[in-house]
Amino acid sequence: MKKKTWIVLTVCCSVVVGGGGLALANMNANQVDANSPLKEKVSYAVESYEAQKQIADAPGATTEDEQELKELASRSADLELELNPQSVLEEFEEVFAGYKDLYLIQSAHYEDKKDSTDPAVQQVLYSLEQKGKLIAQFEKLKLSKSANGESLLENFYGETTKLNKELYPDRFK
């Protein structure tokens, strides 16, 4: 055979073998989703995430690569949460910590504006004061250990909603 014929034949065989490998890998991935216990799903999701992370971190990575990385991270986190469900107390701790972090960030931003006469700034400072009181209230409840996680979480959601309705009535019409 001629050299060009061998090259074409080699390329065609490579495409067929590569395509078959991809099809086999895809079938294997589907089987992992359908037939594997949860631990294997989590393990597979983490491995997929790590592989995609290397692709997304490589020079010349596309936004599609980064988007796929985000989707894999989300899927991996969802499976991990399904495998190790979060207790209501842990959920409260997470929500409460996020609320406190946002409060601290906003407080730091307005720290040097306490003497401002601008009504908008005064409104923000008042809201920060109220949020600080709410945080202190729940810090005491959390430390007293008298309330269980479920009641803490429900009360926290209720109190923050009530405070937000008071502070931002135009948003709740």
N, C-alpha and C positions, 0 to 999 in steps of 0.2 A: 504494500500500500504506500501511497504517497504520504509525505510528511504532513500536509494540510489535512488529510483524511484522518490521520492519527490524532492530530490536535483536536479536530472537531469531535471525534469519537471519545477522546479523553474528557473533553469539556462536558459532553452530553452525559457520560457515565457519572461524572462528578456531580452534575446537577441532579441526576436521578438518585444517586446515593445520598447526597445532602438533603434533598427533599424528603426522601424516605426516612432519614434520620430525624428531620424536623417533625415529620408526621408521627413517628414513633415517640419522640419526646413529648409532643402535644398529647398523644394518647396516654402516655404515662402520667402527665400532669392531670389530665381529666380523671384518671383512675385514682390518683392521690386524693382529689377532691371528693370523689364519689364513695370510695371504699375504705379510706384510711381512718383510723381513730384520730381524735382531735389532736393528740400530741404530735402525730406525724404531719398533720396539716400545718400546725404551728411551726414545726421544724422546717417543712418545705417552704412555707411563707417567709421565714427568716432567711433561709438560703437564697431564695429568689430575690429578696430585698438586698442582701449583701452583694449578689452578682450584679443587680441593676445599679447599685450604688457605685460600683467600680466603673460601670459604663457611663453613668451620669457624671462622675467626677473626672473622667478622662477628658483630655483636650478635644475640642470639637464636638462635645456632647450637644444634643439638640434639646429643644424645649419638650419634645415628646418623650425623650429619655427621662428628663426631670419629672414630667407629669406621671410617667409610669412608676418612677421611684416613689412619688407621693402616694399613688394608689396602692402600691405594695406595702408601704409603711402603714397605711390606714388599715389594710386587710390584715396585716400581721398583728397590729394592735388589737383589732376586733377579735381575732382568733385567740390571742393571748388573754384578753378579757373574758372570753367565753370559757377558756380553759381554767383560768383562775379568777372567778368572779369577784368583783370588788364588794366589800361589805358596805352597808349603809354608812357606817361610821367613817370608813375610808373615803367614801364619796363626799361626805360632809367635810372632812379634812381637806380634800382637794378643792372643793368649791370655795370653802372659807379661806383657804390659803390664797387662791386666785383673787378673791374679793379684797383681801388685805393687801396683796401686792399692788393691785390697781389703785387702791386708796393711798398707799405709800408713794407711788409714782406721782399721782396727782398732787398729793400734799407737798412733795418735794418741789414740784413745778410752781406751786403757788406760795411757797415759803416766804419769799421776799416781797410778796404783794399784799401782805396783811394790812398795810397802811393805806392801801388804795381806796379812793372814794368812788371808783367806777361801780355802778350798781351790778353789773354783770359779774365782776370779780367778787363783790360782796356776796352775791348769790352762790357762787361756787364755794367760797369760804364757809358759808353757812351750811351748804350741803356736805362739805368735808367734815365739819363739826358734828353733824348728825350721823354721818357714816362712822366717824370715830367712836361715837357713843354706842352705836349698834355693834361695832366690833368689840368694844370693851364688854358689853353685855354678854355677847356670845363667848368671849374668852372666859368669863366667870362661869358660865354654864358648862363650858367644855371642861374646865378644871374641877368643877364640883363633882363631876361623874354621876350626878343625880339623874341626868337625862340620857336616854339611850340614843344611838345614832340616828334612828328613824325620826324620833321626835325632834332632835336637833336640826336635822336636814329640813323637815317640814316647817318647823318654826322659822328657820333661817330664810327659806324661800318666802314664807308668808310675811315676815318682817321686812325683808328687802323690797318686796312688792309694795307693801304699805308705805314704806319710806319713799320709794320712787314715785308713787301716786301723789304723795304730799309735796315732794320736791319738784316734780315735773308734771303738773296736772294737765298741761296741754298735750302730753303724749298719751294720756289715758282717756281721751274723750270718745 
